[in-house]
Amino acid sequence: MVSADVVEYRPGFGRGLAVVVAVLAVGGLVAGFAADWRSTLPYLAPVALVVLWVWAAYWRPAVVVTPAGVELRNVTRSIELPWPTIERVETRYALTLHTAYGEYAAWAAPAPGRARSVTAPKDAGQNLPESTYRGGTVGSGDLMVGASGQAAAIVRARWEQLRDAGLLDDPRVERGRPRVRWHVATLAAMVVLLAASVLTFLLR
């Protein structure tokens, strides 16, 4: 049976970092305005820019698995990749989907560093989806200690369900390119805040 659930993967470290940065930024601004609002005002736009960038880079990115395919929600754009187009999943540097459209990496799922891979527990490479194992071995990026391995396990498990149900026997690509949504509002806000930051300090 193929699951109809929508699974959204976002690493906890990134969300935690975004929260910490936001709390420190807001706390600093509140304290600054309480002490001397005129001296603090020029820092409003730069601090807001940093918070927005951290949110865009560490909070929002995700790998979203749906019945229709996989959406890679990255920093500047989201890419929708239907299941019939996905040919292979790799995790060498980050979760990377090899598709009929080309290769697409997930910002939200980087591979673990060498130190973390070496110190990974023995069960980090066990009980993974069948398609994970190549020649009986598991790559360091596939280990469950890293974001790439955790996200890849979700994608591969759903892909195997579809394969076993025969839904990928005759893959057909309906579109000539993937559906891409640029994060226009976020990019525009960054440009405005950057311009405001530069202008504020030039006029000081």
Salt bridges, closest charged atoms under 4 A:
GLU8 OE2 - ARG10 NE 3.30
GLU8 OE1 - ARG73 NH2 3.36
GLU71 OE2 - ARG73 NE 3.77
GLU71 OE2 - ARG181 NH2 3.08
GLU80 OE1 - ARG179 NH1 3.31
GLU80 OE2 - ARG181 NH1 2.64
GLU90 OE2 - ARG88 NE 3.09
GLU90 OE1 - HIS98 NE2 3.21
GLU103 OE2 - HIS98 ND1 3.35
GLU130 OE1 - ARG163 NH2 3.16
ASP142 OD2 - ARG134 NH2 3.37
ASP142 OD1 - ARG156 NH1 2.92
ASP164 OD1 - ARG163 NE 3.01
ASP170 OD2 - ARG172 NH2 3.13
